[in-house]
Amino acid sequence: KVWQIEELFSECTIHETFLPESMANRMNMLYDLMELVYVDRQANTNELHYIKNLLKIFQMKPEVMNELTSLFRNGPPSRADWMDFVDDTCRIA
């Protein structure tokens, strides 16, 4: 996914965010965005604000943000940890 990151940094036009309809696709998108936000092992205020707004649009509880930051703080979570998070989040969403 390095090429995707490089492409994003070189692209200067404004794009609207595509919002998937299914929860599975939303969770896949959220994973990809969190990988981008934490690519440098830290997230700035604007990045976190973007994710928080996305969670609102996805109609997810605000507490999900704390779980996300905890999951990605040290790099992408294991597949098992991510799937547990998805299962828990979809159950309460």
Disulfide bonds with the S-S distance in Angstrom:
none
